[in-house]
Amino acid sequence: MAEAILIGRDPEQCKIVINDPYVSRVHLQIVKDEQGVFHMLDLDSRCGTFVNGKIVKTAILKSTDIIRIGNTAIPWRNYFIKGREVFSYNKITEAEKLNIETGDLPDSPHNENACDLSNIKIVNAVHLDNHEIIKMLNSGARLVRYRYCVSFILLSFRINSPVYLNADGANDLAKKYNRISRIYGWWAIPLGPIFTAKCVKTNNSGGIDVTSNYIQTH
């Protein structure tokens, strides 16, 4: 029979309790199936769940995976050391709790605004609040920047666009910024053609995905 564990802020419901204001009361569930495989499910949390820096709704966990929720990095591999799995604990101990909250990582992002998107201008999503944006990201939408080239006399510059919410995978914005590069960027020798080609390649590949960066650092 599959075993399950809840992670969140609510000590009454969760086996692992994390005191982080950006962690939901019941944030995520991890299930260990009969084959010993660990399945993670985000329970419609307010700020989302990241595995190895990518926001996910579900994931099959490996011992090397790092789960991030709110400002907290969870080094999942720690629970596999010496065969000690998280399911062997009724409640996490204070030492283990400290280990989770510090993330056991040098780059653990303890940012008090980790999930606050209110100060980020997402140019095509000004009508959405933070909760709606997070829901869309959990459903597969992405936050994307595009690149374009502009040249002045002999100087050429590669410039990042504002952040856009891409919910349907459309490439209209990529075409827009490619057109800017082809009009204003390509003609300055020697870097104009080179930068224009690189910008077009980046945009045609989907742009620069900044979803995890912006949610974790703002």
Secondary structure, 3 states (H helix, E strand, C coil): CCEEEEEECCCCCCCEECCCCCCCCCCEEEEECCCCCEEEEECCCCCCEEECCEEECEEEECCCCEEEECCEEEEHHHHHHHHCCHHHCCCCCHHHHHHHHHCCCCCCCCCCCCCCCCCCCECCCCCCCHHHHHHHHHCCCEEEECEEEEEECCEEEEEECCEEEECCCCCHHHHHHHHHHHHHCCCCCCHHHHHHHHHHHHHHCCCEECHHHHHHHC
